[in-house]
Structures are given as C-alpha cells and as structure tokens.
Amino acid sequence: MNFLAHLFLSGDNEEILVGNLLEDFVVGRIEHPRNQHFSENIKNGILLHRLIDSFTDTHSTVSTCKTVLYQNYHKYAAVVIDIYFDHYLSKHWYSYSTEPFDSFRKRVHEAFIKHWTILPEKMKPMIESMIKHDWLKNYGELWGIERSLAGIAKRTAFKSNMENAVEDMKAHYDFFDENFKIFFPEIIRVCTDFLTDKNYTHQHIIVSNKS
C-alpha cells in the first residue's frame, strides 16, 4: 500500500497516522533503544504499517496483479500496484469512508504539522512536498499517478521503467479495479481488528460484513 491507503487505514488517532508513514524511516525492532523516544501510539502506527505491508505482500489478488506487470517491472511490480491501489481508493472513496475526502486530507496535513518535531529529518522534505503539492488529491487523477511513478523511478537503484506504468494501468484499468475491490475490504477488516484490539477508534472506516 502507498501513502493514501496507509493513512486511511490508520483510523482516527493522529499519532497512529503519523507513525504509519514514519515506519519507512525506522530500522529494525520497534523496541530498540534508538526508538525509545517514540510514544506508544507512534509505535503502534509503525506496527500497523508493517501489518499492512505483510498482508498486502501475501494476498492472492495482489499476486494476480503482479503477474500482469512482472515482465515490464520485475521486482518493482509490487511498488506499481501500491500506487495503482491508491488511485482506486481515491476513486471509490465513499465506498470505504464516511469522512469527506477534503476533511481527511486536512486532518492528515494538520497531524504531520502538529507532530513535526518527532519526524526524522530525512522524512520532512517528503511531508512538505506531500502537503504543498497535495499528493493525496492527485492520486485520484491518472496524471497524478504518472507523476508519482515517475518520481519513484528516478530514485530506484536500477532502471525500473515505472515512469511508463500508467500505460499498463490504462490498458488493464478494469482488471486492476476489480482486484482492488476484492482486496481492500479484506485489508480494512485486518486493520480495524488491529485498531480495535488496541482500543483505537476508526469511526469513518466502512467495514464490510462480507466474509
């Protein structure tokens, strides 16, 4: 999952939300002394991020999507799927959330500004750009997906061709959409179970009753 999905699946707690994105800048065990300055909520946000990644990496629909992309993107196929799925979440937002999208974006931006001092220095330029250029809104547009993929492609150690991946999305748009619709209600249940077990609320997330 990419930024939009990770943030959405964080529920209502600001620190869970911040910790979820912060995980990419945390190395090793959450209880390592280097992480002792993080609050329990931030740590749980990091753990939620890892749960999301683990569930996504092993899900059959994600594997099915990867098979379509593997020839062109190899190990980066999973990254491409993450970006695609943010687009479909934006497209189907009100199937999964009762919170207006504009209110959600404002809440996210305010949470990172409020917790600015705990962010790693390497993370701050990314968050500044996310807010300034309104990444979360842009994922709803194909040009926004193309820009996101091109930006990631510039940072890969090896040539990934991800700057071209929006064309694959256009070619198989309904296929990826249908797989997203199978996958996303399942990851919602996994994440809301995690939040509920730790006594966090998720009042805006729509949980499907389908098994």
VOZAMAR-725486 format. One line per field, with one value per residue (C-alpha): residue in one letter; x, y, z. Coordinates in pm, whole numbers, plus 50000, padded with zeros to 5 digits. Layout:
BEGIN
aa = c(a ...)
c1 = c(X ...)
c2 = c(Y ...)
c3 = c(Z ...)
END
This chain:
BEGIN
aa = c(m n f l a h l f l s g d n e e i l v g n l l e d f v v g r i e h p r n q h f s e n i k n g i l l h r l i d s f t d t h s t v s t c k t v l y q n y h k y a a v v i d i y f d h y l s k h w y s y s t e p f d s f r k r v h e a f i k h w t i l p e k m k p m i e s m i k h d w l k n y g e l w g i e r s l a g i a k r t a f k s n m e n a v e d m k a h y d f f d e n f k i f f p e i i r v c t d f l t d k n y t h q h i i v s n k s)
c1 = c(50000 50106 50052 49679 49586 49827 49688 49326 49373 49516 49175 49119 49431 49678 49985 49884 49854 50193 50362 50220 50407 50708 50775 50969 51231 51253 51505 51469 51280 51028 51153 51516 51669 51702 51320 51260 51165 50852 50522 50323 50079 50356 50498 50159 50134 50466 50339 50020 50229 50418 50094 49958 50274 50280 49913 49947 50261 50098 49748 49639 49478 49795 49993 49749 49803 50179 50172 50039 50318 50616 50750 50789 50877 51008 51065 50913 50573 50469 50552 50345 50047 50074 50044 49759 49561 49585 49415 49132 49088 49053 48809 48592 48649 48288 48253 48502 48482 48211 48457 48460 48785 48870 48828 49050 49329 49309 49325 49631 49816 49739 49856 50200 50236 50138 50392 50665 50932 50928 50971 51314 51495 51502 51123 51045 51107 50874 50595 50647 50608 50306 50129 50245 50159 49855 49966 49664 49426 49644 49624 49268 49393 49591 49836 49892 49966 50203 50385 50415 50552 50799 50922 50980 51153 51411 51504 51545 51890 51827 51626 51268 51065 50798 50761 50573 50347 50045 50008 49969 49712 49513 49536 49412 49216 48909 49117 49313 48995 48816 49110 49127 48758 48827 49139 49052 48757 48978 49265 49012 48897 49255 49342 49021 49070 49420 49288 49000 49227 49442 49141 49168 48863 48800 48462 48493 48602 48325 48377 48213 48019 48114 48347)
c2 = c(50000 50354 50677 50724 50370 50364 50691 50592 50258 50435 50524 50833 50864 51129 50951 50620 50805 50972 50652 50461 50675 50717 50341 50377 50569 50325 50042 49711 49627 49879 49840 49906 50183 50406 50422 50486 50850 50745 50731 50409 50542 50617 50268 50114 50315 50166 49817 49882 49980 49652 49458 49627 49551 49189 49132 49303 49116 48778 48842 48640 48931 49136 48840 48815 49183 49141 48868 49121 49368 49144 49122 49500 49589 49274 49335 49684 49540 49547 49918 49987 49803 50009 50330 50194 50096 50449 50565 50316 50407 50770 50673 50465 50674 50687 50310 50282 50607 50827 51115 51375 51342 51711 51676 51368 51546 51844 51613 51434 51756 51901 51583 51600 51971 51912 51630 51792 51777 51397 51340 51222 51495 51277 51249 51619 51714 51433 51554 51914 51808 51589 51888 52156 51954 51779 51427 51266 51452 51390 51011 51036 51152 50947 51233 51223 50851 50909 51182 50965 50668 50890 51036 50692 50574 50849 50719 50347 50191 50017 50118 50029 50168 50270 50605 50408 50211 50440 50298 49947 50084 50231 49906 49693 49954 49744 49437 49622 49790 49459 49310 49618 49577 49221 49309 49632 49523 49242 49469 49703 49419 49328 49688 49767 49448 49572 49915 49771 49529 49825 50040 50288 50415 50402 50568 50682 50347 50137 49772 49520 49234 49001 48712)
c3 = c(50000 49927 50123 50081 50183 50478 50609 50559 50735 51041 51183 51397 51614 51493 51624 51468 51138 51172 51291 50997 50745 50971 50954 50629 50828 51121 51116 51299 51616 51736 52095 52005 52223 51916 51904 52274 52214 52024 52210 52236 51978 51730 51783 51720 51399 51291 51375 51178 50875 50897 50929 50616 50419 50530 50447 50109 50007 50066 49929 49626 49439 49468 49335 49044 48964 48981 48715 48464 48541 48620 48266 48244 48603 48770 49143 49111 49012 49379 49401 49091 49239 49558 49355 49144 49453 49594 49275 49315 49681 49578 49302 49535 49849 49962 49938 50223 50419 50570 50606 50326 50131 50176 50554 50556 50366 50601 50904 50764 50687 51030 51204 51044 51113 51477 51519 51307 51576 51602 51229 51112 50920 50607 50619 50645 50278 50170 50400 50292 49930 50011 50165 49920 49608 49757 49669 49829 49597 49293 49328 49200 48859 48607 48564 48939 48924 48633 48823 49134 48938 48752 49080 49230 48911 48948 49295 49218 49226 48894 48587 48670 48375 48628 48454 48184 48418 48383 48030 48175 48415 48127 47931 48224 48417 48493 48579 48849 48969 49021 49209 49429 49516 49631 49826 50001 50218 50348 50449 50610 50835 50928 51017 51205 51407 51496 51596 51797 51983 52090 52183 51896 51710 51335 51312 50950 50803 50647 50739 50508 50666 50382 50475)
END
